Amino acid sequence: MRGLVVRNTGSWYTVLTDDGQLIESKIKGNFRLKSIRSTNPVAVGDRVVITPPSSGGSGERVSFITEIEDRRNYIIRKSINLSKQSHIIAANVDLALLVVTVNYPQTSTTFIDRFLASAEAYRVPVVLVFNKTDLLDEDESRYQQMLITLYETIGYECRAISAEKGDGVEDLRPLLEGKVTLLSGNSGVGKSTLINRLVPGACLRTAEISDAHNTGQHTTTFSEMIALGNGWLIDTPGIKGFGTFDMEREELTSYFKEIFHFSKDCRFSNCTHTHEPGCAVLQALEDHYIAQSRYQSYLSMLDDKDDSKYREAF
């Protein structure tokens, strides 16, 4: 039987079979060891082959995933545990909405840039959604507009919304039509509230921001696909940091669009854009064609060979 993994709780996988059944499935222990360096070898969005359900030792009906079909793409990050493995956030994605907030809580530009670079590496288009516009004061609104101008200049589509009030939410629907869309972002940025606006029957749980630390609380504890018209939304737990995984230092330049643009004019083909003479990227940085925040994100990813880096709150 073939189907689509629509829910992953960490130990169970809900598979929507091609004939419309929802079947709870597991993976066998040896399946985890088949050259898959991941804490979750099966991800939401995967197409899989499963066995027909049969009675387990306790009498429950159990199906097993026996095969993962080839993925078109995926979004991946370094696992937050000590295994040095990857964690696949979602597979076979047409679009990613990265929900960010200027405040309540604040999303760092380093987090944004790391997500964007990873999406570039795995060929997933991204739209930046700036949420909670209704809460911003004048200075915060100016800063948000500055960020929007920065990322739009680079080539990323940006939207400003208030999921709580509904402002701008309906304008997102044409982007999502017929697509498998991943929603990602820090805890507390309003992903669940946005999904509840887009899919009123979803009834996802939301939580208040911690006043003490202005940080979000996890309300989504597992990954799930939610039907939206003839497409899907993938809801995922909020993430604190975004450690990049399996990226070679020499490839990194190509995942920053504007840095890659200027790098073609560097004197040396193996330029790291950190100290070399005749570096066109450093000149563009000095001339303000490359934002300092983006360059600092690039440098932080160059340093990812330090195993402790990904554990910080980027």
C-alpha positions in Angstrom: 0.0 0.0 0.0 1.2 3.5 -0.9 0.4 6.7 0.8 1.3 10.2 2.2 2.7 10.7 5.7 0.3 13.4 7.1 1.2 13.2 10.8 4.4 12.4 12.8 4.2 12.2 16.6 7.7 10.9 16.9 6.8 7.2 17.4 3.7 6.9 15.2 3.1 8.0 11.6 -0.4 8.6 10.2 -0.4 7.6 6.5 -3.2 8.8 4.1 -3.3 5.9 1.6 -4.0 6.4 -2.1 -7.4 4.9 -1.6 -8.3 7.4 1.2 -7.6 5.4 4.4 -5.9 6.9 7.4 -3.6 4.2 8.8 -1.4 4.5 11.9 2.0 3.1 11.1 5.4 2.5 12.8 8.9 1.9 11.5 10.9 -1.1 12.4 14.1 -0.6 14.4 16.4 -1.8 11.6 14.8 0.6 9.2 16.3 3.5 11.1 19.8 2.2 10.4 19.7 2.1 6.6 22.2 4.9 5.9 19.7 7.5 7.0 21.6 9.9 9.3 18.5 11.5 10.7 16.7 11.6 14.0 13.5 11.1 12.0 14.1 9.0 8.9 10.4 9.4 7.9 9.0 13.0 7.7 5.7 14.6 7.1 5.2 15.0 3.4 7.0 11.7 2.6 5.5 9.3 0.1 5.8 5.8 1.6 5.0 2.1 1.2 3.3 0.4 4.1 2.3 -3.1 5.0 -1.4 -3.8 5.5 -2.5 -3.4 9.1 -2.2 -6.6 11.2 -2.7 -7.4 14.9 0.2 -6.8 17.2 1.1 -8.5 20.4 -1.3 -6.3 22.4 -4.1 -6.8 19.9 -3.7 -3.4 18.3 -3.8 -3.1 14.5 -0.3 -2.1 13.4 1.1 -1.2 10.0 4.8 -0.8 9.2 6.5 1.6 6.8 8.8 -0.4 4.5 9.9 2.1 2.0 10.3 5.9 1.4 9.9 7.0 -2.1 12.4 9.5 -3.6 12.0 13.0 -2.2 11.7 16.0 -4.5 13.2 18.2 -1.8 13.1 18.7 1.9 13.9 21.2 4.6 16.5 20.0 7.1 18.2 21.3 10.1 20.8 20.0 12.6 19.3 18.0 15.4 19.3 19.8 18.8 20.5 16.6 20.5 24.1 15.4 20.7 23.8 12.9 17.9 25.2 15.3 15.3 22.5 14.0 13.0 19.9 15.9 10.9 16.3 16.5 11.6 14.0 16.7 8.5 11.3 19.2 9.1 9.2 18.3 6.1 9.6 16.7 2.7 8.2 17.3 -0.9 7.4 20.9 -0.2 6.3 23.4 -2.9 6.6 26.5 -0.7 7.7 27.6 2.7 6.1 30.4 4.7 8.7 31.6 7.3 6.6 33.4 9.9 8.7 36.0 11.7 8.0 38.8 14.2 9.9 42.0 14.9 8.8 41.7 18.5 6.7 39.5 20.7 9.0 37.6 20.3 11.8 39.0 18.2 13.0 36.8 15.3 16.8 37.3 14.7 18.0 38.1 11.2 20.5 35.2 11.7 17.7 32.8 12.1 16.0 34.1 9.0 19.1 33.9 6.9 19.9 30.4 8.1 16.5 29.2 7.1 16.7 31.0 3.7 20.1 29.5 3.0 18.9 26.0 3.8 15.8 26.5 1.6 18.0 27.7 -1.2 20.2 24.6 -0.8 17.2 22.2 -1.1 15.4 24.3 -3.8 12.4 25.3 -1.7 10.9 28.8 -2.5 10.3 30.9 0.6 7.9 33.8 1.4 8.6 35.8 4.5 5.5 36.5 6.5 5.9 39.3 9.1 3.2 38.7 11.7 1.8 40.8 14.6 1.9 44.1 12.8 -1.0 45.2 15.1 1.4 45.1 18.1 4.2 47.3 16.7 5.0 50.8 17.8 6.3 53.4 15.4 10.0 52.4 15.7 9.2 48.7 15.4 7.1 49.4 12.3 10.0 51.3 10.7 12.4 48.4 11.5 10.0 45.9 10.0 9.7 48.0 6.8 13.5 48.1 6.7 13.7 44.3 6.9 11.0 43.9 4.3 12.9 46.3 1.9 16.2 44.4 2.6 14.7 40.9 1.7 12.6 42.1 -1.2 15.7 43.8 -2.7 17.5 40.4 -2.4 14.6 38.7 -4.2 12.3 37.3 -1.5 8.6 38.0 -1.4 7.5 39.5 1.9 4.0 39.9 3.4 3.0 41.8 6.5 0.0 40.5 8.4 -1.8 40.3 11.7 -3.0 36.7 12.1 -4.8 37.8 15.4 -6.8 40.5 13.6 -7.0 38.8 10.2 -5.3 41.7 8.4 -3.6 40.5 5.2 -4.3 36.8 5.8 -6.7 36.4 2.9 -4.1 37.8 0.6 -2.0 34.7 1.3 -4.5 32.3 0.0 -3.6 32.7 -3.7 0.0 31.8 -2.8 -1.1 28.5 -1.2 -3.6 27.3 -3.8 -2.8 23.8 -4.9 0.6 23.7 -3.0 2.1 21.8 -0.2 3.2 24.7 2.1 5.4 24.4 5.1 4.8 26.9 8.0 7.9 27.4 10.1 9.3 29.9 12.5 10.3 30.5 16.2 7.9 29.4 18.9 5.3 32.2 19.6 5.4 33.9 16.2 1.7 33.0 15.5 1.8 30.0 13.2 -1.1 28.2 14.9 -3.1 31.5 14.9 -2.4 31.9 11.2 -3.5 28.3 10.5 -6.7 28.8 12.5 -7.5 31.9 10.3 -6.8 30.0 7.1 -8.5 26.8 8.2 -11.2 27.7 10.7 -11.9 24.0 11.6 -8.3 23.3 12.5 -8.8 24.6 16.1 -5.1 24.5 16.9 -4.1 25.5 20.4 -2.3 28.9 20.9 -0.5 30.3 23.9 0.4 33.7 25.3 4.0 35.0 25.0 6.0 34.8 28.2 6.2 38.3 29.7 9.4 37.5 31.6 11.5 36.7 28.6 9.4 37.8 25.6 9.7 34.3 24.2 7.1 31.9 22.7 5.9 28.7 24.2 5.5 25.4 22.2 1.9 24.8 21.4 2.5 22.4 18.5 4.3 19.3 19.7 4.2 17.2 16.4 4.2 17.8 12.7 1.0 17.5 10.8 -0.4 18.2 7.3 -3.7 20.1 7.3 -5.9 20.2 4.2 -6.4 23.6 2.7 -8.6 23.6 -0.4 -6.8 21.4 -2.9 -3.5 21.9 -1.1 -1.9 21.2 2.3 -0.4 23.3 5.1 2.3 21.6 7.1 2.3 22.7 10.8 5.5 22.1 12.7 6.7 22.7 16.2 8.3 26.1 16.7 12.1 26.0 16.6 14.5 28.1 18.6 17.7 27.7 16.5 18.4 26.7 13.0 21.6 24.8 12.7 22.5 24.1 9.0 23.4 20.5 8.1 25.6 18.9 5.5 26.6 22.2 3.8 30.2 22.5 2.4 32.0 25.7 3.1 32.7 26.3 -0.6 29.0 25.9 -1.4 27.7 28.4 1.1 28.2 31.4 -1.1 25.6 30.2 -3.6 22.9 30.1 -0.9 23.1 33.8 -0.3 21.8 35.3 -3.5 23.4 38.7 -3.3 26.8 37.4 -2.1 26.8 34.9 -4.9 26.1 37.7 -7.4 29.1 39.7 -6.4 31.4 36.7 -5.8 31.6 36.1 -9.6 33.9 39.2 -9.7 36.3 38.0 -7.0 40.0 37.7 -8.0 40.3 34.1 -6.7 37.8 31.3 -7.6 38.1 29.8 -4.2 37.6 33.1 -2.3 36.0 32.7 1.1 35.1 36.4 1.2 36.7 36.9 4.5 40.1 38.4 4.0 41.3 37.8 0.4 42.7 40.6 -1.8 40.5 41.6 -4.7 37.4 40.2 -3.0 34.3 41.7 -4.7 32.1 40.6 -1.9 34.1 42.6 0.7 34.0 45.6 -1.6 30.3 45.3 -2.1 29.9 45.1 1.7 32.0 48.3 2.1 29.8 50.0 -0.6 26.6 48.9 1.2 25.4 46.7 -1.6 25.4 43.8 0.9 23.8 44.2 4.3 26.0 43.8 7.3 23.4 41.5 8.9 23.5 39.2 6.0 27.3 39.1 5.9 27.4 38.3 9.6 24.9 35.4 9.0 27.2 34.1 6.3 30.2 34.3 8.6 28.3 32.5 11.4 27.5 29.6 9.0 31.1 29.4 7.9 31.8 28.8 11.6 29.4 25.9 11.8 32.2 23.4 11.9 32.3 24.3 15.6 29.8 21.7 16.8 28.5 24.0 19.6 27.4 26.7 17.2 24.1 25.2 16.1 22.9 24.9 19.7 22.9 28.7 20.2 19.7 30.7 19.9 20.2 31.9 16.3 
